[in-house]
């Protein structure tokens, strides 16, 4: 290590720079993540559809529920809206190898969870059979197991569709990479107050962007747009959520 101090004296900064330059082996988890993401980008023709969701009504309902001791996260509603929409668009819940399309019987919903050394995607099995409360509880329990490093192999493989939510990280918009074995993934960003025009008047609303990454081999642009807007419409339908909570 070459010193940069007076007379070539070794400084703390010199040591820090030398340590930073030394290659460090990637963790086993990071290597697996890297391999799968490279595989996805090299074999799946991604395309992207972004929609803006007016979350004002749902945010208000969530606050009312919380005041009554009923707690749901924004992500809980998003997951349920996705599950309901996948039932209407089975092709988005399918998978292809480039020659055949496999139609999934269940919505095995992957929920991306950030952990200290990477990313895990625990899977809520047969999510279409669950109530909103059951979906919330299972997703929460799996996220806790992911952060504690206690997921079983079965709990983090075989998802048919994934939701990646970075709304809590002050993100305006992003797109996610499709997990191999799936046809699409939904990236959810932060809800932000914005000035929008409603009925000819400028009002402040809570707007959240969602971007669907889809496999163009089996999902057409119109299908992707219609599916993503179906998720949006459900999130904006407050009467739907009043009936489900």
C-alpha positions in Angstrom: 0.0 0.0 0.0 1.5 3.3 -1.0 1.3 6.1 1.6 0.0 9.5 0.6 1.1 11.4 3.7 4.2 13.5 4.2 7.3 11.6 3.2 5.1 8.7 2.0 3.6 8.1 5.4 0.7 5.6 5.4 -2.6 7.3 6.2 -5.9 5.7 7.3 -7.5 6.7 4.0 -4.7 4.7 2.2 -5.7 1.6 4.1 -9.4 2.1 3.4 -8.8 2.6 -0.3 -6.7 -0.6 -0.4 -9.4 -2.6 1.4 -12.1 -1.3 -0.9 -10.1 -2.3 -4.0 -9.7 -5.9 -2.8 -12.1 -8.3 -4.6 -14.7 -9.8 -2.2 -16.4 -13.1 -3.0 -20.1 -12.8 -3.7 -22.3 -14.6 -1.2 -24.0 -17.8 -2.3 -27.4 -16.1 -2.3 -26.1 -13.2 -4.3 -24.6 -15.6 -6.9 -28.0 -17.4 -7.2 -29.8 -14.0 -7.6 -27.3 -12.9 -10.3 -27.6 -16.2 -12.2 -31.4 -16.1 -12.3 -31.6 -12.5 -13.3 -29.1 -12.9 -16.1 -31.0 -15.9 -17.3 -34.2 -13.9 -17.3 -32.8 -11.0 -19.2 -31.1 -13.2 -21.8 -34.0 -15.5 -22.5 -37.2 -13.5 -21.8 -38.2 -10.6 -24.1 -39.3 -8.1 -21.5 -41.7 -5.2 -22.2 -43.2 -2.7 -19.8 -46.6 -1.1 -19.1 -47.0 1.7 -16.5 -50.2 3.0 -15.0 -51.0 5.6 -12.4 -53.3 4.6 -9.6 -55.4 7.1 -7.6 -54.9 5.8 -4.0 -56.7 8.6 -2.2 -59.8 6.7 -1.4 -58.0 3.5 -0.4 -55.6 5.5 1.8 -58.6 7.1 3.5 -60.3 3.7 4.0 -57.1 2.2 5.4 -56.9 5.1 8.0 -60.5 4.5 9.0 -59.9 0.8 9.5 -56.7 1.5 11.5 -58.7 3.8 13.8 -61.0 0.9 14.5 -58.1 -1.5 15.2 -58.2 -3.2 11.8 -54.7 -3.1 10.3 -54.0 -3.6 6.6 -50.9 -2.5 4.8 -51.1 -0.9 1.3 -49.3 -4.0 0.0 -52.1 -6.2 1.3 -54.6 -4.5 -0.9 -52.2 -4.6 -3.9 -51.7 -8.4 -3.5 -55.5 -9.0 -3.3 -56.1 -6.8 -6.4 -53.4 -8.8 -8.3 -54.9 -12.1 -7.3 -58.4 -11.1 -8.4 -57.1 -9.7 -11.7 -55.0 -12.9 -12.4 -58.2 -14.9 -12.3 -59.5 -12.7 -15.1 -56.3 -12.9 -17.2 -54.9 -16.5 -16.9 -52.3 -15.9 -19.5 -50.5 -13.5 -17.2 -50.4 -16.4 -14.7 -48.9 -18.8 -17.2 -45.4 -19.8 -18.3 -43.7 -20.7 -21.5 -40.5 -22.4 -22.6 -40.7 -20.8 -26.0 -42.5 -23.9 -27.5 -45.4 -24.6 -25.2 -47.5 -22.6 -22.7 -48.3 -24.1 -19.3 -51.5 -22.7 -17.7 -51.3 -22.5 -14.0 -54.2 -23.9 -12.0 -53.4 -21.8 -8.9 -52.2 -18.3 -8.2 -49.0 -19.0 -6.4 -48.1 -15.5 -5.5 -44.5 -14.4 -5.1 -43.9 -11.5 -2.7 -40.4 -9.9 -3.1 -38.8 -9.3 0.3 -35.6 -7.3 0.8 -33.2 -8.9 3.3 -29.8 -7.7 4.5 -27.7 -9.6 2.0 -30.1 -9.8 -1.0 -33.7 -10.5 -2.0 -36.0 -13.5 -1.4 -39.4 -14.2 -2.9 -41.5 -16.3 -0.6 -44.6 -17.8 -2.2 -48.2 -17.6 -1.0 -49.7 -20.9 -2.3 -53.2 -20.9 -4.0 -53.7 -17.3 -3.1 -57.0 -17.2 -5.0 -58.6 -19.4 -2.3 -57.7 -17.0 0.6 -59.6 -14.1 2.1 -58.0 -10.7 2.2 -57.2 -11.3 5.9 -55.7 -14.7 5.2 -53.6 -13.3 2.4 -52.4 -10.5 4.6 -51.5 -13.0 7.4 -49.7 -15.5 5.2 -47.7 -12.8 3.3 -46.6 -11.2 6.6 -45.6 -14.6 8.2 -43.6 -15.5 5.1 -41.9 -12.1 5.1 -40.8 -12.5 8.7 -39.5 -16.0 8.0 -37.5 -14.6 5.0 -35.9 -11.9 7.2 -35.1 -14.5 9.9 -33.6 -16.9 7.3 -36.1 -19.6 8.1 -37.9 -20.1 4.8 -38.0 -23.7 3.5 -37.1 -24.4 -0.1 -40.8 -25.1 -0.9 -41.7 -21.7 0.5 -39.5 -19.8 -2.0 -39.9 -21.8 -5.2 -42.6 -22.3 -7.8 -44.3 -18.8 -7.9 -46.5 -18.1 -10.9 -46.5 -14.3 -10.5 -44.5 -11.9 -8.4 -45.2 -8.5 -6.8 -42.2 -6.3 -6.0 -43.2 -3.3 -3.9 -40.7 -0.5 -3.1 -43.4 2.0 -2.1 -41.9 2.4 1.3 -38.6 3.5 -0.2 -39.6 6.8 -1.8 -39.5 5.5 -5.3 -41.3 7.4 -8.1 -41.2 4.5 -10.6 -39.2 1.4 -11.4 -39.4 -1.8 -13.5 -38.6 -5.3 -12.2 -37.0 -8.3 -13.9 -39.3 -11.3 -14.5 -38.5 -14.4 -12.4 -37.7 -17.4 -14.6 -40.8 -19.6 -14.7 -43.2 -16.7 -14.7 -44.9 -14.5 -17.4 -44.8 -11.2 -15.6 -43.9 -9.2 -12.5 -45.6 -6.1 -11.1 -43.3 -3.3 -9.7 -45.1 -1.0 -7.3 -43.8 2.5 -6.4 -44.6 5.1 -3.8 -47.9 6.9 -3.4 -47.3 10.6 -3.7 -49.5 13.7 -3.4 -49.8 15.3 -6.9 -52.0 17.9 -8.5 -54.3 16.3 -11.0 -57.3 17.3 -13.0 -60.6 15.7 -11.9 -63.9 16.8 -13.6 -62.1 19.9 -14.9 -60.7 21.0 -11.6 -57.2 20.8 -10.2 -57.1 18.7 -7.0 -54.5 17.0 -4.9 -54.6 13.2 -5.0 -52.4 10.4 -3.8 -51.0 8.9 -7.0 -49.0 5.6 -7.1 -47.4 4.2 -10.3 -47.3 0.5 -11.1 -45.2 -1.1 -13.9 -45.8 -4.5 -15.3 -42.9 -6.3 -16.9 -44.2 -9.0 -19.2 -42.9 -11.8 -21.4 -43.8 -10.7 -24.9 -43.7 -14.3 -26.1 -47.0 -15.0 -24.5 -48.4 -11.7 -23.2 -49.4 -9.1 -25.8 -49.3 -5.4 -25.2 -53.0 -5.0 -25.1 -53.3 -7.8 -22.6 -50.6 -6.4 -20.4 -52.3 -2.9 -20.5 -55.7 -4.3 -19.7 -54.5 -6.5 -16.9 -52.5 -3.6 -15.2 -55.5 -1.4 -15.5 -57.7 -4.1 -14.0 -55.4 -4.0 -11.0 -55.7 -0.2 -10.9 -59.5 -0.3 -11.2 -59.8 -2.6 -8.2 -57.5 -0.5 -6.1 -59.6 2.6 -6.9 -62.9 0.7 -6.1 -63.5 1.5 -2.5 -66.8 -0.4 -2.3 -64.9 -3.5 -3.3 -62.6 -3.1 -0.3 -65.5 -2.3 2.1 -67.0 -5.6 1.1 -63.7 -7.6 1.6 -62.4 -6.2 4.9 
